[in-house]
Amino acid sequence: MHGYSGDKQAYLTRLRRIEGQIRGLQRMVEEDSYCIDVLTQVSAATRALQAVALGLLEDHISHCVTDAINSGGPEAEAKVKEASAAIARLVRS
């Protein structure tokens, strides 16, 4: 079971809302909307995706990483490294 399983429906709802934002962006470009208006909506979609990513990361750490640490062994170290790599990817993006 994945760490986000308990919140799966909420994540799907948020992702569908973001999908709608992206379709709105496509429509704005097709309709030659003002650049700043498009950029404002890109920023909003980006923040929404970042919020999903942070929620998933928090779920991963509180569930998957915590379980691995409690079990100990090499899996614990691997999960911590995996979480660190995920954080690094989020920081770079």
C-alpha positions as CSV (number, residue, x, y, z in Angstrom):
1,M,0.0,0.0,0.0
2,H,1.3,3.4,-1.0
3,G,1.5,6.3,1.5
4,Y,-1.0,8.4,-0.5
5,S,-3.6,5.6,-0.6
6,G,-5.7,7.1,2.1
7,D,-5.9,10.4,0.2
8,K,-6.1,8.9,-3.2
9,Q,-9.5,10.4,-4.1
10,A,-8.5,13.8,-2.9
11,Y,-5.3,13.7,-5.1
12,L,-7.3,12.5,-8.1
13,T,-9.8,15.4,-7.6
14,R,-6.9,17.9,-7.3
15,L,-5.2,16.5,-10.4
16,R,-8.5,16.7,-12.4
17,R,-8.8,20.3,-11.4
18,I,-5.3,21.0,-12.6
19,E,-6.1,19.2,-15.8
20,G,-8.9,21.6,-16.3
21,Q,-6.5,24.5,-15.6
22,I,-4.2,23.2,-18.3
23,R,-7.1,22.9,-20.8
24,G,-8.0,26.5,-19.9
25,L,-4.4,27.5,-20.7
26,Q,-4.6,25.8,-24.1
27,R,-7.8,27.6,-24.8
28,M,-6.3,30.9,-23.7
29,V,-3.4,30.5,-26.2
30,E,-5.7,29.3,-29.0
31,E,-7.8,32.5,-28.4
32,D,-4.7,34.7,-28.3
33,S,-5.3,35.9,-24.7
34,Y,-3.1,38.6,-23.2
35,C,0.4,37.2,-22.3
36,I,0.3,38.3,-18.7
37,D,-3.1,36.6,-18.2
38,V,-1.7,33.3,-19.6
39,L,1.4,33.6,-17.4
40,T,-0.8,34.2,-14.4
41,Q,-2.6,31.0,-15.1
42,V,0.6,29.1,-15.7
43,S,1.8,30.2,-12.3
44,A,-1.4,29.1,-10.7
45,A,-1.2,25.6,-12.3
46,T,2.5,25.3,-11.3
47,R,1.6,26.1,-7.7
48,A,-1.2,23.6,-7.8
49,L,1.1,20.9,-9.1
50,Q,3.7,21.8,-6.4
51,A,1.1,21.5,-3.7
52,V,0.3,18.0,-5.0
53,A,4.0,17.1,-5.1
54,L,4.5,18.3,-1.5
55,G,1.5,16.3,-0.3
56,L,2.8,13.2,-1.9
57,L,6.2,13.7,-0.5
58,E,4.8,14.2,3.0
59,D,2.7,11.0,2.6
60,H,5.7,9.1,1.4
61,I,7.9,10.2,4.3
62,S,5.2,9.7,7.0
63,H,4.3,6.2,5.6
64,C,6.9,4.5,3.4
65,V,10.0,6.0,4.9
66,T,8.8,5.7,8.5
67,D,7.8,2.1,8.0
68,A,11.2,1.3,6.5
69,I,13.0,3.0,9.3
70,N,11.0,1.1,11.9
71,S,11.8,-2.2,10.1
72,G,15.5,-1.2,10.0
73,G,18.1,-2.8,7.8
74,P,19.3,-1.7,4.4
75,E,15.8,-0.9,3.2
76,A,15.7,1.9,5.7
77,E,18.8,3.6,4.3
78,A,17.5,3.1,0.8
79,K,14.2,4.8,1.6
80,V,15.9,7.7,3.2
81,K,18.1,8.1,0.1
82,E,15.1,7.8,-2.1
83,A,13.3,10.5,-0.2
84,S,16.3,12.8,-0.3
85,A,16.5,12.3,-4.1
86,A,12.8,13.2,-4.4
87,I,13.3,16.3,-2.4
88,A,16.3,17.3,-4.6
89,R,14.2,16.9,-7.7
90,L,11.4,19.1,-6.3
91,V,13.9,21.8,-5.3
92,R,15.4,21.8,-8.8
93,S,12.1,22.1,-10.5
